[in-house]
Amino acid sequence: EKDRVVFQMGTADPERALKVAKLVENDVAGIDVNMGCPKEYSTKGGMGAALLSQPEKVREILTTLVNGVSKPVTCKIRILPKLEDTLSLVRMIESTGVAALAVHGRFKEERPRHPVHADIIKAITESVSIPVIANGGSLDYIKGYADIQQFREATGASSVMLARAAQWNFSIFRPGGLLPTDEVIRDYLRYAVDYDNVALNTKYILQQILQAEQQSPRGQKLLASQALRDMCALWDMGEYYDEVQVRRQARREELERKKGVSRYKPILVDGVYTMHVEYIRKAYPSAVSPKTILLDWSRREFLPQPTYETKKHTLDARFHSTVTVGDKRYASSFWHKAKKLAEQAAASVCLKTLGMHDGKLQGETMEAKHEGKLQSETMVTKDDGKRHTKNQWKDLSGHSPQRKKCRTEQANSEGKVDTFNDLELEEKEAGKSQTQTDDTRKTEQSFTGDQIVTENGDGHKVDESSQGKCHVAS
């Protein structure tokens, strides 16, 4: 849809603005500069409405863009307290060669609850020859499709820009009138599912559509929901969500096969054990991460501390990390938006390759079913007295020392959070949990000065005070 998309930026630097515009100019229909945003995150950087009091910088930014890109350049402003100052500003903006000017008919300090100044927008349209786009009429003027034309005539503008009215009901652009709220929501949810929209953003949009209906029983359930599927289920679209996930998973696996990578089985690529793993923090208990599990395991195996080599992709600021454990290297083919996430993904690949659980909470997902068949480890003792890893492929449904390290948080009847390891939780759910005593505890910790003494997987106490900071899970 590049012929219908305008890229809007916030900027206070002409040269930086031009660099950004050059990156996208072949993918959009126009470039717009936001000079009207009153929010602090914009104005404190000298952007948005902060530019309204710096006409020379406005001139420099717009002139640089107009002369530097091949697509039309526009800008959006708010009105100034004095009409003559506003008219002087818009005439200067017109002189830079911009193709059009959008005007939000409110002062910098005003908010949506304040009435829009349609008369000032009209004065602007009469003072310049370029097209003026009127903005700010939602609620005051515009409640339906016919009102759009009314607002355009009241301001004398060439066109109208809508934000809130369109958020409340997308069908406001429909000449035949507004569609029922439920129909609009179902149409939107289809897009949200098809394009895998972020659940938090989807929830926000649904709240904007519901408005006062958020107080209804269904509205309250929406407010309590966290996952996209839960939102879909409220409008009888749970099955549609599931169908799309199955198709998406099949497509993902097909692409992985073509690329020669997998999220389920490690592949040796240029000497690095590689899997396609994305690290998502919320999929892990609060006190557990692949890095801490890998570090703890390395210390128990008397291996050097894992080292991470991370590189950043300059174009999209994504990170890729490779972890070295012993004499082997492990990495994920997925590029993450943060260095820490990339390192966690590399640690996860290492654990999976060694057949260990990486601490991830597993639900009834296709990935969980595959992970249940991942490689596991068997610990063997050689003549040197050290424990070594022997890899083999088997079901991970059985108990393993690593699973004891994975903590699961569970709310008790008093609303507090109890923490169990995986084995304790299974016994608790089966009605087999017993009160631990000093004689039956699986893990002991004693702190004497700077010493940490804990039991390893064999039940032998290990003094870890000389190994630096140690992650201990009881």
C-alpha positions as CSV (number, residue, x, y, z in Angstrom):
1,E,0.0,0.0,0.0
2,K,3.0,2.3,-0.4
3,D,1.0,4.6,-2.7
4,R,-1.4,5.3,0.2
5,V,1.0,5.5,3.1
6,V,2.6,8.8,4.4
7,F,5.6,8.4,6.7
8,Q,5.4,10.8,9.7
9,M,8.5,11.6,11.8
10,G,9.4,13.6,14.8
11,T,12.7,15.5,14.5
12,A,14.7,18.4,15.6
13,D,17.6,17.8,13.3
14,P,17.5,18.6,9.5
15,E,20.3,16.3,8.5
16,R,19.1,13.4,10.6
17,A,15.6,13.9,9.2
18,L,16.9,13.7,5.7
19,K,18.8,10.5,6.4
20,V,15.6,8.8,7.7
21,A,13.5,10.1,4.9
22,K,16.0,8.7,2.3
23,L,15.6,5.3,4.0
24,V,11.9,5.1,3.3
25,E,11.1,7.4,0.4
26,N,10.8,4.5,-2.1
27,D,8.3,2.7,0.1
28,V,5.8,5.6,0.9
29,A,3.7,8.2,-0.9
30,G,5.0,11.1,1.2
31,I,7.0,12.4,4.1
32,D,5.4,14.3,7.0
33,V,7.0,16.1,9.9
34,N,5.0,16.2,13.2
35,M,5.3,19.7,14.6
36,G,2.2,19.6,16.8
37,C,2.7,16.8,19.3
38,P,2.4,18.3,22.8
39,K,3.6,15.2,24.7
40,E,6.7,15.6,26.9
41,Y,8.5,12.7,25.3
42,S,8.5,14.7,22.1
43,T,8.9,18.3,23.2
44,K,11.8,17.6,25.7
45,G,13.8,16.5,22.7
46,G,13.0,19.7,20.8
47,M,10.5,17.9,18.5
48,G,6.8,18.2,18.0
49,A,5.1,21.3,19.4
50,A,8.5,22.6,20.6
51,L,9.3,23.6,17.0
52,L,6.3,26.0,16.9
53,S,8.4,28.6,18.8
54,Q,11.5,28.0,16.5
55,P,10.4,29.1,13.0
56,E,14.0,29.2,11.6
57,K,14.5,25.6,12.6
58,V,11.2,24.7,11.1
59,R,12.3,26.4,7.9
60,E,15.6,24.5,7.9
61,I,14.1,21.1,8.4
62,L,11.4,21.5,5.8
63,T,13.7,23.0,3.2
64,T,16.2,20.2,3.7
65,L,13.6,17.6,3.2
66,V,11.9,19.3,0.2
67,N,15.2,19.6,-1.6
68,G,16.5,16.2,-0.6
69,V,13.7,13.7,-1.3
70,S,11.7,12.8,-4.4
71,K,8.3,12.5,-2.6
72,P,6.0,15.2,-1.5
73,V,6.8,16.7,2.0
74,T,4.1,17.9,4.4
75,C,4.0,18.9,8.0
76,K,1.4,19.1,10.8
77,I,1.2,21.9,13.3
78,R,-0.9,23.2,16.2
79,I,-2.2,26.8,16.4
80,L,-0.4,29.5,18.4
81,P,-2.0,31.7,21.1
82,K,-2.0,34.7,18.8
83,L,-3.7,34.5,15.3
84,E,-1.1,36.8,13.7
85,D,1.8,34.5,14.9
86,T,-0.1,31.5,13.5
87,L,-0.6,33.1,10.1
88,S,3.0,34.2,10.0
89,L,4.2,30.7,10.7
90,V,2.0,29.0,8.1
91,R,3.1,31.5,5.4
92,M,6.7,30.7,6.2
93,I,6.0,27.0,6.0
94,E,4.3,27.5,2.6
95,S,7.5,29.2,1.3
96,T,9.6,26.1,2.0
97,G,7.8,24.3,-0.8
98,V,5.8,21.8,1.2
99,A,2.9,20.1,-0.7
100,A,0.3,20.5,2.1
101,L,-0.2,21.6,5.7
102,A,-2.2,19.8,8.4
103,V,-3.5,21.9,11.2
104,H,-4.7,20.6,14.6
105,G,-7.1,23.3,15.7
106,R,-6.0,23.4,19.3
107,F,-3.2,25.2,21.3
108,K,-0.2,23.4,22.6
109,E,-1.7,23.3,26.1
110,E,-5.1,22.1,25.1
111,R,-6.3,18.5,25.1
112,P,-9.1,16.6,23.3
113,R,-11.7,17.7,26.0
114,H,-11.2,21.3,24.8
115,P,-13.3,22.5,21.8
116,V,-11.5,22.7,18.5
117,H,-10.9,26.2,17.0
118,A,-12.5,25.7,13.6
119,D,-12.4,29.5,13.0
120,I,-8.7,29.7,13.2
121,I,-8.2,26.8,10.8
122,K,-10.5,28.7,8.4
123,A,-8.3,31.8,8.7
124,I,-5.3,29.7,7.8
125,T,-6.9,28.2,4.8
126,E,-7.7,31.8,3.6
127,S,-4.1,32.9,4.0
128,V,-2.2,30.2,2.1
129,S,-2.6,28.7,-1.4
130,I,-1.4,25.1,-0.5
131,P,-3.9,22.5,0.6
132,V,-4.8,22.6,4.3
133,I,-5.9,19.4,6.1
134,A,-8.2,20.1,9.1
135,N,-7.7,18.0,12.2
136,G,-9.2,18.0,15.7
137,G,-12.9,17.7,14.9
138,S,-13.6,14.3,16.5
139,L,-16.5,14.5,19.0
140,D,-17.1,18.3,18.6
141,Y,-18.1,18.0,15.0
142,I,-17.7,14.4,13.7
143,K,-19.8,11.5,14.9
144,G,-20.6,10.0,11.5
145,Y,-19.6,10.1,7.9
146,A,-21.8,13.0,7.0
147,D,-20.2,15.1,9.7
148,I,-16.8,14.9,7.9
149,Q,-18.1,17.1,5.1
150,Q,-19.6,19.5,7.6
151,F,-16.3,20.0,9.4
152,R,-14.5,20.4,6.1
153,E,-16.9,23.2,5.1
154,A,-16.7,24.9,8.6
155,T,-12.9,25.1,8.2
156,G,-12.7,25.8,4.5
157,A,-10.0,23.0,4.3
158,S,-9.3,20.8,1.3
159,S,-9.6,17.6,3.4
160,V,-10.1,16.3,6.9
161,M,-7.8,14.2,9.1
162,L,-9.4,11.9,11.7
163,A,-7.8,10.1,14.7
164,R,-10.1,9.5,17.7
165,A,-13.4,9.2,15.7
166,A,-11.7,6.5,13.5
167,Q,-10.4,4.7,16.6
168,W,-13.9,4.6,18.1
169,N,-15.5,3.1,15.0
170,F,-13.5,2.4,11.8
171,S,-16.6,2.4,9.7
172,I,-16.9,6.2,10.1
173,F,-15.5,6.4,6.6
174,R,-18.5,4.3,5.3
175,P,-21.0,6.4,3.4
176,G,-23.8,4.0,4.4
177,G,-23.4,4.8,8.1
178,L,-21.7,3.2,11.1
179,L,-21.6,-0.5,11.5
180,P,-22.5,-2.2,14.8
181,T,-19.6,-2.3,17.4
182,D,-19.4,-6.1,17.5
183,E,-19.0,-6.3,13.7
184,V,-16.3,-3.7,13.7
185,I,-14.4,-5.5,16.5
186,R,-14.6,-8.9,14.7
187,D,-13.2,-7.3,11.6
188,Y,-10.4,-5.7,13.6
189,L,-9.6,-8.9,15.4
190,R,-9.2,-10.7,12.1
191,Y,-6.5,-8.2,11.1
192,A,-4.9,-8.5,14.5
193,V,-4.7,-12.3,14.3
194,D,-3.6,-12.4,10.6
195,Y,-0.8,-9.9,11.2
196,D,0.1,-11.2,14.7
197,N,-0.4,-7.9,16.3
198,V,0.9,-7.3,19.8
199,A,-1.7,-8.3,22.4
200,L,-1.3,-5.1,24.5
201,N,-1.9,-2.9,21.5
202,T,-4.9,-4.9,20.4
203,K,-6.4,-4.6,23.9
204,Y,-5.9,-0.8,23.8
205,I,-7.7,-0.5,20.4
206,L,-10.6,-2.7,21.7
207,Q,-10.9,-0.4,24.7
208,Q,-11.1,2.6,22.4
209,I,-13.9,1.0,20.4
210,L,-15.9,-0.1,23.5
211,Q,-15.5,3.2,25.4
212,A,-18.3,3.2,28.0
213,E,-19.1,-0.5,27.3
214,Q,-15.9,-1.4,29.1
215,Q,-18.1,-1.5,32.2
216,S,-20.2,-4.3,30.8
217,P,-19.5,-8.0,31.8
218,R,-17.7,-8.6,28.5
219,G,-15.8,-5.3,28.9
220,Q,-14.6,-6.3,32.3
221,K,-13.4,-9.7,30.9
222,L,-11.5,-7.8,28.2
223,L,-9.8,-5.6,30.8
224,A,-8.6,-8.8,32.6
225,S,-7.4,-10.5,29.5
226,Q,-3.7,-10.6,28.6
227,A,-3.5,-12.9,25.6
228,L,-4.8,-12.3,22.0
229,R,-6.6,-15.6,22.0
230,D,-8.6,-14.6,25.1
231,M,-9.7,-11.4,23.4
232,C,-10.8,-13.4,20.4
233,A,-12.8,-15.8,22.5
234,L,-14.9,-12.9,23.9
235,W,-16.2,-12.4,20.4
236,D,-16.5,-16.1,19.4
237,M,-13.3,-16.0,17.4
238,G,-11.2,-18.5,19.4
239,E,-11.4,-21.1,16.6
240,Y,-10.3,-18.6,14.0
241,Y,-7.2,-17.7,16.1
242,D,-6.3,-21.4,16.4
243,E,-6.7,-22.0,12.7
244,V,-4.4,-19.1,11.9
245,Q,-1.8,-20.4,14.4
246,V,-1.8,-23.8,12.8
247,R,-1.2,-22.3,9.3
248,R,1.4,-20.0,10.7
249,Q,3.3,-22.8,12.4
250,A,3.3,-24.9,9.2
251,R,4.6,-21.9,7.2
252,R,7.3,-21.2,9.8
253,E,8.5,-24.8,9.7
254,E,8.5,-24.8,5.9
255,L,10.7,-21.6,5.9
256,E,13.0,-23.1,8.5
257,R,13.5,-26.2,6.4
258,K,14.4,-24.0,3.4
259,K,16.9,-22.1,5.4
260,G,18.3,-25.2,6.9
261,V,17.6,-24.2,10.5
262,S,15.2,-25.5,13.1
263,R,13.8,-24.5,16.4
264,Y,13.6,-28.1,17.5
265,K,16.8,-29.7,16.5
266,P,20.3,-28.2,16.5
267,I,22.2,-28.0,13.2
268,L,26.0,-27.4,12.9
269,V,26.6,-24.3,10.9
270,D,30.2,-23.1,10.4
271,G,31.2,-24.8,13.7
272,V,28.3,-23.3,15.7
273,Y,25.3,-25.4,16.9
274,T,22.4,-23.4,15.6
275,M,18.6,-23.4,16.3
276,H,16.0,-20.8,15.5
277,V,15.0,-19.7,19.0
278,E,13.4,-16.5,20.0
279,Y,13.7,-15.6,23.7
280,I,10.5,-14.2,25.1
281,R,11.0,-13.1,28.8
282,K,7.3,-13.6,29.9
283,A,7.5,-17.3,28.9
284,Y,9.9,-17.9,31.8
285,P,9.3,-17.8,35.6
286,S,10.5,-14.7,37.3
287,A,13.6,-16.2,38.9
288,V,14.6,-18.4,36.0
289,S,16.5,-17.7,32.7
290,P,18.5,-19.8,30.4
291,K,21.7,-17.9,31.2
292,T,21.4,-18.6,35.0
293,I,20.6,-22.3,34.4
294,L,23.6,-22.6,32.0
295,L,26.0,-20.8,34.4
296,D,24.9,-23.0,37.3
297,W,25.3,-26.2,35.2
298,S,28.8,-25.1,34.0
299,R,30.0,-24.6,37.6
300,R,28.7,-28.0,38.6
301,E,30.5,-29.5,35.7
302,F,33.7,-27.6,36.6
303,L,33.6,-25.9,33.2
304,P,34.8,-22.3,32.6
305,Q,32.1,-19.6,32.8
306,P,30.1,-19.3,29.5
307,T,31.3,-16.4,27.4
308,Y,29.0,-14.5,25.0
309,E,30.1,-12.8,21.8
310,T,27.4,-10.4,20.6
311,K,27.2,-8.4,17.5
312,K,24.8,-5.6,16.4
313,H,23.2,-5.2,13.0
314,T,23.6,-1.5,12.2
315,L,20.6,-1.2,9.8
316,D,17.8,-2.4,12.1
317,A,19.7,-2.4,15.5
318,R,19.1,-6.1,16.1
319,F,21.5,-8.3,18.1
320,H,22.9,-11.8,17.6
321,S,24.9,-13.7,20.2
322,T,27.0,-16.8,20.3
323,V,27.9,-18.5,23.6
324,T,31.0,-20.6,24.1
325,V,30.8,-23.4,26.7
326,G,33.9,-25.5,26.9
327,D,35.2,-25.9,23.4
328,K,31.8,-25.7,21.7
329,R,29.8,-22.7,20.4
330,Y,26.0,-22.2,20.3
331,A,23.7,-19.6,18.7
332,S,20.2,-18.8,17.6
333,S,19.5,-17.7,14.1
334,F,16.9,-15.3,15.4
335,W,18.1,-11.6,15.7
336,H,16.7,-9.9,18.8
337,K,16.0,-6.3,19.5
338,A,18.1,-6.3,22.7
339,K,21.6,-7.6,23.6
340,K,20.3,-9.4,26.7
341,L,17.6,-11.2,24.8
342,A,20.1,-12.4,22.2
343,E,22.4,-13.8,24.9
344,Q,19.4,-15.6,26.5
345,A,18.5,-17.2,23.2
346,A,22.1,-18.4,22.7
347,A,22.0,-19.9,26.2
348,S,18.7,-21.6,25.4
349,V,20.2,-23.2,22.3
350,C,23.1,-24.5,24.3
351,L,20.8,-26.0,26.9
352,K,18.5,-27.6,24.3
353,T,21.5,-29.0,22.4
354,L,22.8,-30.6,25.6
355,G,19.3,-32.0,26.2
356,M,18.6,-29.8,29.2
357,H,15.4,-27.8,30.0
358,D,16.0,-24.1,29.6
359,G,13.4,-23.1,32.2
360,K,10.6,-22.1,29.8
361,L,7.1,-22.6,31.0
362,Q,5.5,-25.1,28.6
363,G,1.9,-25.1,27.6
364,E,-0.1,-27.1,25.1
365,T,1.7,-25.7,22.1
366,M,3.3,-27.3,19.1
367,E,6.7,-26.1,20.2
368,A,6.2,-27.7,23.6
369,K,5.3,-31.0,22.0
370,H,8.5,-30.8,19.9
371,E,10.6,-29.8,22.9
372,G,9.4,-32.9,24.7
373,K,11.4,-35.0,22.2
374,L,14.6,-32.9,22.4
375,Q,17.9,-34.3,23.1
376,S,18.5,-35.1,26.8
377,E,21.6,-35.7,28.8
378,T,22.9,-38.6,30.7
379,M,25.6,-37.9,33.3
380,V,28.4,-40.4,33.5
381,T,31.5,-40.5,35.7
382,K,34.8,-41.3,34.2
383,D,38.1,-42.3,35.7
384,D,39.1,-38.8,36.3
385,G,36.4,-38.5,38.9
386,K,34.6,-35.7,37.0
387,R,31.0,-36.0,35.7
388,H,30.7,-35.7,31.9
389,T,27.7,-35.3,29.5
390,K,26.7,-38.0,27.2
391,N,24.0,-36.8,24.7
392,Q,21.2,-39.0,23.5
393,W,17.7,-38.5,22.1
394,K,14.9,-39.4,24.4
395,D,11.7,-38.1,25.9
396,L,12.2,-35.3,28.5
397,S,9.1,-36.1,30.4
398,G,11.1,-37.9,33.1
399,H,12.8,-36.3,36.1
400,S,16.2,-34.7,35.6
401,P,18.5,-32.7,37.8
402,Q,18.0,-29.6,35.6
403,R,14.3,-29.6,36.1
404,K,14.9,-29.1,39.8
405,K,16.4,-25.8,39.0
406,C,13.3,-24.5,37.2
407,R,11.0,-22.7,39.6
408,T,7.3,-22.3,39.2
409,E,5.4,-19.5,40.9
410,Q,1.9,-20.3,42.1
411,A,-0.6,-18.1,44.0
412,N,-1.8,-19.7,47.3
413,S,-5.3,-19.2,48.8
414,E,-4.1,-16.0,50.7
415,G,-3.1,-14.3,47.4
416,K,0.6,-14.8,48.1
417,V,3.0,-16.4,45.7
418,D,4.5,-19.8,46.6
419,T,7.4,-21.1,44.7
420,F,7.9,-24.7,43.8
421,N,10.3,-26.5,41.6
422,D,8.9,-28.6,38.8
423,L,9.1,-31.9,40.7
424,E,7.5,-30.5,43.8
425,L,4.7,-28.9,41.8
426,E,3.9,-32.2,40.1
427,E,3.8,-34.0,43.4
428,K,1.6,-31.2,44.9
429,E,-0.9,-31.4,42.0
430,A,-1.0,-35.2,42.4
431,G,-1.7,-34.9,46.1
432,K,1.6,-36.4,47.0
433,S,3.5,-33.5,48.4
434,Q,4.8,-33.8,51.9
435,T,6.0,-31.3,54.4
436,Q,9.8,-31.1,54.2
437,T,11.8,-31.6,57.3
438,D,15.5,-31.0,58.1
439,D,16.1,-34.7,57.3
440,T,14.2,-34.9,54.0
441,R,15.1,-31.6,52.3
442,K,16.4,-32.1,48.7
443,T,18.5,-28.9,48.9
444,E,20.3,-27.4,51.8
445,Q,21.9,-24.0,51.9
446,S,24.2,-22.7,54.7
447,F,25.8,-19.3,54.7
448,T,29.0,-18.9,56.7
449,G,30.7,-15.6,56.0
450,D,31.0,-15.5,52.2
451,Q,30.7,-19.3,51.7
452,I,27.7,-20.9,49.9
453,V,27.3,-24.6,50.4
454,T,24.7,-26.4,48.4
455,E,24.0,-30.0,47.2
456,N,24.7,-30.9,43.7
457,G,22.7,-33.4,41.6
458,D,24.3,-36.4,43.3
459,G,23.5,-35.2,46.8
460,H,27.1,-34.2,47.7
461,K,27.8,-30.9,49.2
462,V,29.9,-28.5,47.1
463,D,31.7,-25.4,48.4
464,E,31.1,-22.8,45.7
465,S,32.7,-19.8,47.5
466,S,35.7,-19.9,45.3
467,Q,33.7,-19.9,42.0
468,G,32.4,-16.3,42.2
469,K,28.8,-15.4,42.4
470,C,26.6,-18.5,42.2
471,H,22.9,-18.7,41.3
472,V,21.4,-21.1,44.0
473,A,17.8,-22.3,43.7
474,S,16.4,-24.3,46.6
